[in-house]
Amino acid sequence: MRRFARPALFIACALPLAWLVARLLGLAGAGLGANPIDELMDRLGQWGLRLLIATLAVTPLAVILRKPWIVGLRRMLGLYAFTYLSLHFLTWLILDQWFDLGSIAADLAKRPYITVGFTAFVLLVPLAVTSTAGWMRRLGPLWHRLHRLVYPAAILGIAHFWWQVKADWREPLVYALVLAGLLGWRVHRARRRAASPAAAVAVR
Amino acid sequence: MKLPSGPRIAPSEITPPERYVTRREIMAGMVGAAALASVPASASQDVRLKFSRNARFSVSDPPNSRQDITTYNNFYEFGTDKGDPARLAGRFRPQPWSVTISGEAEVTGTFTLEDILRPHSLEERIYRLRCVEAWSMVIPWVGFPLAELIKRFRPTSRAKFVAFKTVLRPEEMPGQRIPVLRWPYVEGLRMDEAMHPLTLLAVGLYGEVLPNQNGAPLRLVVPWKYGFKSIKSIVEIRFTERQPPTSWNLSAPREYGFYANVNPDVDHPRWSQARERRIGSGVFAPRVPTLPFNGYGEQVAALYRGMDLRKQF
């Protein structure tokens, strides 16, 4: 189980992207529909957000299931989330905006959903860069503090999604509830650890 | 059927008989075609309509493919994804159909769709459609001017607005089981907008009976307004003295006004309306500038003279 978890997760995370590429290239009769740019952007953003939330579910799962090795899968999930979100961002920058800097600047300044989405992406960049073992060693205890940026990034990511929905808030609501649960679990755990320091050493 | 307040006037008495007879021949084809509307899409060659082409009211832009028009649209009654209407409208029965005409008019009542359509000759008009979500299409509708229908029912001097209602059938329209909007969908026009020659009641698309997902069997098309004004699957047309409520305005009054005229200078509070993506132009086509009144300004701008379109958006 443990041995297969990593390659299985690697393949599972690549599947939505592979499917999108197949649709983009029109393989096996698949297609992206009438509005391929929006479809690409929406699916990449959707999977990026899902994987980001999945990344935040790793630690609670490891603790609750008492399987510390699960934490070893976190970096891969996080980097996959970053990959999808980078492609989401690039689709917007290139295909949607065509590097129209005037319109990009106006959107960043005037459209809160773009402002928060862009901010969320910028917050994730240093996390992806410092995800290697070398950077973890070099940064030491600072690494954990830096990587807390994932929390505001996830919150802003959901806000970015929520803000462009016209009337059907069900999907962003589900993401928001799951994230609230994951963050709530952390707050609860931090309080317990503060109350009894002995528990703090159990699982990082 | 409700008794009309005034003397009941058959449509045949309003239309001169010589025109009526020729129209009846056209309608014979139409009704026969409509009867086949419920058969599967594979038999779509059997749902051809008889119509003339109205080049004067058509744009020269190349129309979108039938595939794009029938698989990518908003019709929240079937779901909020733009692929949902095509996927989930199969169980919808556009026949038999009736339309209630009510309110401030001399002739009111509930009429079968055949009675509603009988006196009208159909024409094809290629219109631009601009969605409030900043994408656009070019669509060859088949229909007739709403003004011609309105005249038959003789609205009184109190009729200042026309209100429309979509059918409420949650058992056939899965989106209506979810309260994303207040069902049934309602829309409205000012009387002069409703009487404008560009305002179309459509029964067809690409020369064929409207597919369920595009608002069968009867829908409105107002090409200078955002797409949500063009209400689908109409079951009631009501003449009112006061401005009627409209669905998106009820849902988010700060974002969607009663008029909803296409206007590149008045942004949606959350996104820009300056440019639009023309569906079908490919992955590498940049957005194109949106035109005031969706390019129909010459014909309709006079309707709004003296109004502050930033406030009355």
Interface residues (C-beta under 8 A of the other chain):
Chain A: L24 G33 A34 N35 P36 I37 D38 L95 D96 W98 D100 S103 A106 D107 K110 R111 P112 Y113 W163 Q164 K166 A167 D168 R170
Chain B: N64 Q67 D68 T71 Y72 Y76 T80 K82 G83 E133 W135 I178 V180 L181 S251 A252 D267 R270 W271 S272 A274 R275 R277 I279 G280 G282 V283 F284 P286 R287
